[in-house]
Amino acid sequence: MPPSKSTAASDVPTRILEEATRLFAARGFDGTSLSEIAGAVGIRKPSLLYHFPSKDALRRSVLEHMLSHWNELVPRLLKAATSGEDQYDALLRETVGFFTADPDRARLLVREALDRPDEIGALVQRHVRPWADVVCQHIRKGQAQGRVHPNVDPEAYVGQMINLIISSVATYKCIGDVAPRGVSPDEMRRRHILELCRVAKSSLFISPASATAQGRENGREN
């Protein structure tokens, strides 16, 4: 059953945001025209301007829409999990999944960070800082409980992981080019993401074996 006219009309802003994300990521903000975005959506430029009054307004909406995704999601993920590692697994899985589902999101953020660092910095302060602070609090809690490496700098760690995930996904299309003979590009990218997650987790949590050994060492010292 085809969508009703009202449903189709309500989807137009979402489609505009999706096509703007794709084209801004591929060609850059300056290299993309509103007419090209409208054409990709299947509408005319005046119809696009009805929803987004200018190209700058559209760019801001694209970035705000992308970054605000986390404001509600992160607290919900942290509350739903029953342990620190479960919380981290859920957050890491969701973050990686969000960007691998549409790598243009990561590519656009990299472009914006390089082209307009002050503007993207203000958006990060507004949309990323609140939930990053919550994650840092959980890291400190894990350190106090002996589950997280004591030498981890929470704020620096969160910043590095955000950079690692976004930059890795933004460039991972070319990872297949360095795949060993006989390994498909898709398989190499899958391995790349798995290794990213392993590095992110192992650099944060103390393994059970290490924790046990440390406990024995502390016991001998006492």
C-alpha positions, -999 to +999 in steps of 0.1 A: +000+000+000+016+033-010+021+059+017-006+087+020+002+122+009+004+133+045+029+106+053+050+113+022+050+150+031+061+143+067+090+122+053+103+150+031+124+168+059+140+135+068+148+127+032+163+162+028+185+156+058+196+122+046+205+135+011+222+166+025+243+143+048+253+122+018+262+151-005+279+173+021+300+143+031+310+135-005+314+170-020+317+193+010+294+221+020+308+245-006+307+219-033+270+211-029+241+232-041+206+232-027+193+224-062+214+192-062+200+182-028+165+189-039+170+169-070+183+139-050+152+141-029+130+144-059+116+178-051+122+214-063+144+239-046+115+261-034+101+230-016+134+224+001+135+260+012+100+256+027+116+232+052+150+247+055+152+285+048+189+285+038+219+263+030+235+272+063+202+264+082+202+230+065+238+222+074+231+231+110+200+209+110+219+180+096+246+183+123+221+190+152+200+160+141+230+137+140+245+148+173+213+151+193+207+114+186+229+106+217+213+129+242+184+105+249+201+073+239+231+073+261+213+077+295+188+050+284+216+025+275+234+032+307+203+026+328+193-006+309+226-024+314+232-043+346+270-040+349+297-016+339+310-038+310+274-044+298+269-006+297+301-001+278+293-029+254+259-014+247+273+021+242+301+009+220+279-013+199+253+015+194+280+041+185+298+019+160+265+007+146+252+042+141+282+053+120+287+020+101+250+020+092+257+053+073+294+061+070+285+094+055+277+106+090+313+100+101+327+115+069+306+146+073+318+151+109+354+148+098+349+173+071+332+198+094+358+193+121+385+203+096+366+230+078+347+247+106+363+236+139+348+265+159+313+258+148+315+220+153+332+226+186+301+246+198+278+218+187+299+193+205+298+213+237+260+214+234+252+179+223+282+157+232+295+172+264+265+163+286+266+125+278+304+124+277+304+137+313+280+109+323+303+083+307+333+098+325+315+095+358+309+058+351+346+053+342+356+069+375+331+046+393+347+016+376+382+028+387+370+031+423+357-005+420+389-018+406+374-027+372+389+000+351+426+008+347+436+034+373+458+053+348+430+060+323+422+097+320+383+096+316+379+128+296+409+121+273+397+084+269+362+094+258+376+120+234+400+095+219+373+069+215+350+093+197+379+103+174+388+066+168+353+055+159+345+084+137+378+086+118+379+048+115+345+046+100+350+077+078+380+060+062+372+023+065+359+021+029+396+020+018+405-006+045+395-034+020+424-022-002+449-035+023+432-069+027+454-099+024+450-119-008+418-141-006+401-118+020+372-098+006+370-060+013+338-066+033+355-092+055+385-069+061+362-041+071+344-064+095+377-075+111+387-038+113+356-029+133+360-060+156+396-049+163+385-014+169+361-026+196+386-049+211+412-021+215+386+003+229+375-022+255+409-037+265+424-003+270+397+005+295+388-026+316+412-046+337+409-083+327+397-107+354+431-125+354+450-092+359+426-081+386+431-114+405+469-111+402+468-075+414+447-086+443+472-113+453+500-088+450+482-063+472+476-091+497+513-099+499+522-063+504+498-060+533 
